[in-house]
């Protein structure tokens, strides 16, 4: 009697991976909005301040005159921090601590979305043999990327939150307050932290099951004496 060998049922993605990927996706979306939006600091409307709002990459002014610039030039409107409009005051707009925040958030952005690509491959189980063979390594990489993102985001929000009131930066800092873009960055930090916990348990579980995954790969390539996976009884 000839019968077909039953097709192997390969393990689906674990609950830890699903939850970690979902949390990382939400955290990455919040991070992307905070990364691009110019509302980390905003001035109170009733102060009629010449400074309006700023983000990591953009400043908005209303006929602002920089007191230490020798020419009577008014900075007006919203411009990228590296635009020619802000060339003469760029050193004032970008103190070292703010450049450190930019660097931490940028690295967090790259690590978060890089890990999301790997998690998407694991969730789709594609390519199947590659994922089964190296899943514990992929899970470890995901955990390292997300926990590093969490650390970088903590440093970014802590440095910015502790330095935005400095009087050698924006004039009249008591007229300003932390706005919603900064809040999204803080929430993103917490979501990345929760995702890192899930991915830690996923990495441990994948490491413990690596032998079973190797056996499944061997079943995908039957012995030569079997004819294309068929056996005769």
N, C-alpha and C positions, 0 to 999 in steps of 0.2 A: 504494500500500500504506500502510495506516495502522498505526502501531505506537505504543506508549506509550514515552515517554521513561523511561529507567531511573531508578529512585529513587536519589537521592544517598546515598552512605555518609558520614555525618558522623563526624568523629574522636571517638574515645572519650577519656575522661580519661587524662592521661599517668601514667606510673609515678611521677613525682615528686609529682604531686598525690595519688595513692592512698597513697603512703608517708607523705607529710606529713600527710594527713588522719588516717591510722591512728595515727601518733605523737601528733598533737594530741589525738585522742580519748582515748588512754591517759593522756596527761599531764593532760587535763581531769578525768578520773575520779579520778586520784590527788589532784589539787588540790581537788576537791569534798570528798573524804573528809577531807583535812587541814584544809580550811576549816571543816568542821562538827564535827569530833571534838575532845574536850577533853583531848588527851594530848600537848601540845607539851612540857610539863614535868611531871615526876612525882617524888614523894619516895620515897626508899628505904624499903622496908617495915620494915626493922629499926630505923629511926630513930624510929618512932612519932611522926612529925611531925604537928602539927595541920593543916598544909597537905598535901593529898593529890595533886591534879593540877589542871592548867589547860589551856585552849585559848585560841584568839583571842577567844572569846565566852563562855566559861564558866569558873568557878572552883569547886573543891570543897574544903571544909574540914571538920575534925572538932573541933567545940567550940573554935574558934579565938577568942582574945581579942586584939584589936588594941591594942598597948601605948599608943598615943597617943590612944585614944578615951576620953573622960573617964568614960563610963558602963560598968558591968560587963555587957557584952553579948557573948554567944557567937554566933559565926557558924558555922552547921552545915549540912552538906549541899551539894548542887551547885545553883548558881544562875547565871542569865545575868548577864553583867557589868553590864548596864544595868537589872537588876531593882531593886526597892525595897529588897531585903534588903541590897544592897551600896551603897546610896546614900551612907552616911556615910564609906565607905572607898574610894569609886570613884576618887578622885584618886590614891590610893596604888596601886590595882590597875591603873590605866591611865596610866602615865607617858608622856611625849611620844614616846619611842622606840617603845613598844608601839603607840600609836595610828598611828604611821607604818607599822609592819608591817601593821596591820589595813588601812590604806588601800592599801598596795601589793598585798596579797593580794586584796582586794576588786576592785581594778581589773584585776588579772590574771585573776580569775574571769570578769569580764564580757567582757574582750577575748578570752579563750580560747574561751568558748562562743559568742560572737558570730561569730568566725571559723569555728567549726565549722558554723554554719548556712550561711554562704556556701559552704564547701567541700562541704556536702551537696548544694546546688543544682548546683554544678559537676559533681559525681560523677554525679548523676541526669540531667544535661543538661536541666534544666527551670528556666524555660521555654527551649526550645532556641534560639530566635532571640536572646533576651536574653543567654544564656550565650555563644553564638558571637560576638556583637557586642562584648561587654564582658569577655570572659574574661581578657584581659591586665590589665584594671583590677581585676577581682575577685581575681586572683592576687596583684597588688601589695598590695591591701588585706589579704589573708590574711597575706602575709609581714610587713607592718608590724605587724599586730595580734599575731602570734606572737612576733616579735623583741622587741616592746615588753613582752609578757608575760614573756619570758625575762629581760629586764633588771629588771623589777619583782620577779620572783621571786628573782633573785639578791640584790637589795637587801634583800628581806624576810628571807631565810634568813641573810644575812650580819649584818644588824642584830640579829636575834633571837639568833643564835648567839653574837655578841660581847657581848650585853647581859644575857643571862638570869642571869648570875652577879653582877649588881650588888647590893651590900648595901643600897642604898636602895630596893630593890623587895621581893621575898619575903624573909622572915626566914630566916636560916641557909641561904644558897644552897648551901653544901657538902653539904647533905642531899638535894639535888635533882639530877636528871639530865635531859638531853634525851630525849624519848620518841619513839614510833613515828610520831605525827602529824607531828612536825618532820621525821623521816626521809622520809615520803611527800612533804612539800613540797620537800625537796632533790631527790628523784628526779624529781618533776614538773618542776622547773627544768631538769634535764638533758634530759628528753624534749622539752620545749618547744624547747630549743636545737637538738636534732637535727631536730625538725620544721621549724624556721626555715631550716635549711640546705636541706632538700628543697624548701621553698616558694620559696626564693630562685631555685633553678634552674628551678622551674616558672614563676615570674614572667618570667624571662629567655626561656624557650622560648615562652611565650604571646605575649610582645612580638614575637619574631621571626616568629611565625606569624600575626600579626594580619591581614596582607593576604590570606592564604589563607582565613581565617575570613570576611573581608568578601566574598570571591568566592563562598563557599558561601551566604551570605545572599542575594546577588543571584540565585543559582540557585533559591532558594526562591520568588522572585517573578519568573517568566518574563516576557518582553516581551509587550506587548499583542497583537502580530500572531499569536502562538501561541495556540491555543485550549485553554486549561486544560491546558497542558503537552503537547499532542499535536502531532505534526508529520506531514506527508504526504510520502511519497516516491514 
